[in-house]
Amino acid sequence: MRISVIGCGYLGAVHAASMASLGHDVVGIDVDADKVARLAAGTAPFYEPGLPELLAEVGSTGRLRFSTDMADAAGAQVHFLCVGTPQKHGEFRADLSYVDAAFTALLPHVAPGDVVAGKSTVPVGTAEALASRLTPTGAALVWNPEFLREGFAVKDTLHPDRLVYGLPTDDEGNPTPAGEAAHALLDAVYATPLAEGTPLVTTDYATAQLVKVAANSFLATKISFINAMAELCEATGADVTSLADAIGYDARIGRRFLNAGLGFGGGCLPKDIRAFMARAGELGVDQALSFLREVDSINMRRRVRMVDLAREVCAGSIVGRRVAVLGAAFKPDSDDVRDSPALSVAAQMQLQGAHVTVTDPQAVENARAKWPDLKYAATALEAAQDADVVLLATEWAEYRELDPAELGAVVARRTIVDGRNVLDPRAWRAAGFTYRALGRP
């Protein structure tokens, strides 16, 4: 099947390469000429495990190409819309200008019977507006939300845990003939994962648009819940990790995403819950999502608390102290520093008078572009040289597996603050470290 992927950022590049690996003939379209050139050369423009290998694998088949010319999308049977929807500057609402621009540019190149499949995370109501603009072309719109996790994006695309089709429906909620035809085309696109037993949910536009933001809001709520418990644990001397273990055995709750620490960041959860709140307000149901304001607030307080803990272990002041921050990306296995808790903590400490050195296996260059005034190091040991306190801020495997004795040999003071609750306190204390962590005694 011939497929176009409009927008070749994180979502689009992974989707284009994955669709080509499934046997489809794919063209990726993006306005960024440098990004297109790098992808055409088989180079991933960001760090994502497995993507370089996938690009190399499909590059030799001739089934994947990239272009800056939207006219190259003509002739594709399915057009995937994969452009970003960042948070508007100074507002909670999503910025839909990239979606509107890409859709407008695509319209002249779609043909009757084509399917435009929206994968971007958009406020509910967006698909309905786009569908009305698409009707004169004889093409159909489907909303097919993405559920990628950074660090696992290739796996999540090739072997998704579910597929969702938001189809055009009639007044009784049944798919229209165009919706049924679009359903069949998407089934052909996803034939391999469907054959593997991937669950498929077919629904209307509104529900399909809500699925992604509802899922992200639930995950954000669960993370902020355990971080709220961490605040109580610190006030009472309880241990939030043991608490999470105990309640996690309840099958109704589960242990996943009950890891207290610095909280969530990145380009999805923070902006998605804020856009969700903004859209609820526009619909007149803002009270239904008012709890998300506290979810957001708890999440941001964790960053401040991390700085406070560092100040406590530095005898009440970080002014002039040498601080090593292990991690700049918002999560491990990524070079994404958007709304990164780790980088936020590093910047706060620098602004408060500390001498901060940041390291990260993949995100140093992205961090440097955002915060050039911070000092950067290539390795944890280099960053920790003569440090008064070490902060573990992103739980990369190499930081979780650090040897306390080896780190202790280079620091000025054996003090560590575990912002992700991933280190063994007994091992670090046995090596002579003062160990502190969010939500633990």
N, C-alpha and C positions, 0 to 999 in steps of 0.2 A: 504494500500500500504506500502511496505517496503522501508524505506528511510534511507540514511546515511547523516550525516552532518559533513563535514570535517573542523575542526577548531571550538573550543568551547569558543572563546572569546566573546566579547559583541554581535556581530552579530550572531555567531553560536549558543551560548547558548539560546538566545531568539528564534531563528528560530527553533531549535530542540524541545524546550518545546512547542512552538506554533503548530508545525506540529503534535506533539503527542496529543495535545488538540483537533485537528481537526479529530482525529481518526486513524492516521497513526501509524505504528510500526517503531520507530525511534531509531537509534544508533548514538550517538555523538562521534566523534573520535578527540583526541587531544594528542599532545606529552607531555603536562604538566601533570604529574601524580597527583600533588597536586590539580590542577584545576578539573581534572576528579574525584578525590575522593570527593571533596566538592560537585560537581554537582550530583554525584551518591548518596550522602547523602541528597540531596534535598536542599543544601545551595547554594545560588547565590554567585559567587566570586567577584561581584561588586554590587553597588547599582543601582537598576532600579525598580521604582514603579511597582508593580503587578507581577514581576517575581517570588519572593518567593512563593506567593500564587499559581501561575501557576505551579511551580515545585512540590508543595505539591499536587495539584489537579491531575496532570498526574502521579506522582510517585506511587500512589496507584493502577493505572490501569495496570502497567506492560508494558505499550507501549513505555516507554522511558528508555534507559540505556546509559551508557557512558563507553568508553574504550580507552586505549592507543594503542591498536593493530589494525593497518589498515586492517588486515585480517578480522576483524569483519564487515567491510563494504561489504564484498562479499555477494551476494544474494539480496542486495537492488536493486530496480528498478530505483531509482533516487538518485543521489549522489550530494548533494549541497556543493559547494566549498566556504567556508566562512572565509578563513584566511585573515590576515591583510596585508595591502600594505603601510607601513609607508614611510615617506620621507627618502631618503638616506642621511646619515650623510655628511654634507658639500656640498650637491647638492640639486637641486629642484626636481630631478627625483624620481619616486616611486621605492621603493625596492621590486622587484618581487621575491626575493629568497624564501619567504615563500610559495608563489603560486607555484613556480616551484617544491619545495621540496614536497609539499602536493600532487601535481598532479602526480609527478613521483612515489610516494609511492602508490597512488591509482591505477595506470594503471594495475598492475597485477591482480587486484581484480574486474575489470569490465567485464561484459559479453556482447555478442551481444544483441542488443535491449535495453541495459541500456541507461540512459540519465545522463550525467554529466552537472549540472546546475551551472554555475559560478555566484556567487553573490558578490564577492569581487570587489572593485572599482579599475579598472586597466586602463592603457593607451590603447588607441585605437590601435588595431593590435595584442593585446595579445591573444584574443580569437581565431583569425585565426591561430596563431602559435600553440596553444594548440590543436585545432581541427585536425590539420594535424598529430599530435602525437597520437591522439585518434583513427583515422581511422582504423588502423590495428586490433583493438579490436572488431570492429563491433558496438561499442557504438556511440552515437551522443552527440555533445556538444551544449548546449543552453546557451545564456547569459541572465541572469535573475537578473538585478541589484536590489539592496536593496535601500530603501528610508526611513530608520529608523531615528527618532528623539530621541535623548537621553531624557529620562523622559517619552516618549510616545511609546517606542519600542514595547511593547506587543500589544497595540492597533494598531500600524502601521503594524504589521505583520498579526494579525487576521482580521483586517478591513482596508486594504490598500486603499489609494486614487487612485492607478492605479497599474496594473501589466504590465511588459514589457517582451516579449520573443524575444530574438535575435536568429533567426533560421538559420541553414545552407540553403543556397539558390543556385539556378542554375545561369547560365549566364544571364538569363532574369530577375533575382531578385525574382523568385518564390521559395517557400520552396521545397526542395528536398523530396523524399519519406521518408528519415530518419528524415527530419525536420518536416514533417506532423505527423509522429509517435511520435516524441518528443513533439510536440504541444499537442497531445491527452493525453500523460502521464502527462504533467504539468497541463492540464485542470483538470485531475482527482485529482492531488495533491491539487489544489486550488479550488476544486468544491464548497466549502462553500462560500468563498468571491466572486466567480464568480456568484453564485446564488443570492448573495446580491446586484448584479448590479455593482460590481467593474469594471471600464473600463479596457479593455485589448488592448494593442498595440503590434502587431506582426510586426517584422521588421528584418533587417539583422544584422549581428554581429557588424559592425562598428557603426551603429546608436545606438544599444543597449548599447554599451560601452560608447558612448558619452552622453547618457541621464543623468546619475548621475553627471558627472563632469560639464556638461552644466548647470544643475539645481543648483548645488552648487555655480558655478561661478556667476550665475544670482543673487542668494541670497546674496552672498558676495558683489557684486557690489551695490545692493540696500542698504545694511547696510553701506557700505563705502560712498555712495552718501550722505546719511543723516548726516553722520559724517563729511563729507566735508562741508556740509551746517552749521554744528555746528561751524566749524572753522570761517566761515563768520559771523555767528551770534555773536560769541564772539567779533569779530572785530568791529561790528556795533551796538551792544546793542540789537539785535533782540533775540527772543525766539524760539529756534529750535523745542520745543515741539508744540507750537502753529503753527509754520510753517508746521510741519509734519501733524498736524490735518487738516490744510487747504488744502494742496495738496493731502492728503489721500482721500478726498471726491471725487476726480476724479477717476471714475471707471477704467480708463486705468492705474492708478498708484496704488491705494489701500493703506490702512494704515498699513497693516502688514509689519514687518521688516523695518519700518521707525522709529525705536526707537534709538535716538542718545545716545551715551554713550561710554563705554570702548571698544566696538567692539566685534568681534567674535574670538573664539578660539576653542579648542577641537581637536579631532583626525581626523576630516574630512575636514571642509572648508579650513583651512590654507594649509594643505598638498595637498589637491585636486587641488586647483587653481595653486599651484606651479608646481605640476606634469603635469597639463594641459598645462602650459606655456612651460615646458621642452619638452613635446611631440610635441607641435606645432613647436618648433624650430627644432626638429629632422625631421619633415615632410616638413620643408622649408616654413612654413606659420606662423612664429613667430610674424610677424607684426599684424596678425589677433587678437592676444591675448595680444598685448603690453599694452592695458589698464589695464589688471589684475595686472601689476606691480604697477600701481598707487593705485589700489584697496588695494593691500597688504600693500603698504606704508602708506596710510591713516589709515588703521587699526592699524598698529604698532605705528603711531604717537599719537593715542588716549591714549596709556599707558603712554607715556612721558608727555602728557598734564595733565593727572591725577596727576602725581607727581608734576608738576609745580603748579597746583591749590593748592595742599596741602602745598607747600612751600609758596605760596602767603598768605594763611590764617594763616601761622605761622610766619608772619612778615619777610619773605624773607629767612628763614633758617629752615631746618628740623634737623640739627645736634643736637643730644641730646634730641630731642622731642619724646614724647611717642605717638605712632600712633596705633590706632586700625583699623584693616582691616576686615570688615564683608564680608566673602566669600573667598573661596579658589578654589572651582570647577569652571570650565569655564562657567557653566550655572546652574540654579537651578534644583532640582530633579535629581542630578547626583553626583557621587563622582569622576568624571574624572577631573584630573588636567593637562592633556596634553595641552600644549600651552595656559594655562589659563591666561587671562588678569589680573585677580585678583591677582594671585600668582606672576605674573611678576611685577606688581606694588609694591607689598609687598617686593619682593626681591630687586628691584631697591632702594626703600627707606631705606632698611636695609643697603645696600652697600654705601648709601650716608650719613650714620651716624645717622639715626633715630633708636629708640628702638621700634620695630614693634611686635605687637601681632596679630595673625591671628586666626579667628574662622570660623567654617563652620559646618552645621548640619551633614554632611556625609563625607566630604573630608579631615578631619584633618590628618588622618593617611597617606593617599596618599601624602598629601602636606608635611608632616614631612619627609617622605622617600625621597622626591625630594629636599627639602630645610630644612635640620635638624638644621641649625643655627637660623632659625626664632623661635620666641616664639609662643606657641599655647594655646588657651583657649577653654573651652567647650561651653561657651555661649557668646552672644553679650555683656551682662552686665559685665561678667568677663573680656572680652577682653578690654572693654572700661574703666575699672577702672583707674582713674587718667590720662586718655588720654588727650593730648593737641588737637588732632584732630581725628575724626572718619571718615573712608572712607567706604561707601557702595559700594562694588565691585561686588557682585553677588546677583541678585534680588530674593533671597529666600523669600517666603511669610512671614516668621517670622521677616525678616528685614524690609520688606515693611510695616508691621503692628506694628513696634516698637512705644512705647509710648515716645514722646519727654521728658515729665517730668520725667519719670522713668530713661531714659538714662542720662538726665541732672543731676540727683542726684549723679551719680557715676563718671562723667568725671571731669577733672581738668579745662577744658575750653569748653564752649558750642560751638563747631565748628564741622560742618559736611560737607563732600563733597560727593555729590550724584553722583556716577559714572554710574548710570543706569537710572537716571531721573524718578524714581518711587515714590519718596516721595512728600508730599504736602508742598511746600515751605512756604505757609502761616502758617500752623500749627507749623512748626519747628521754624520759626521766632517769632511766637507768644509766644513760650516757651523760648525765649531768645537765640536761637541758631543763629550763623552766618552760613547761608546756601549758599553753592556754588554748581553748577552743570555744567557739560560739555554742552556748547552751550546755556546757559541761563544767563540772566543778574544777 
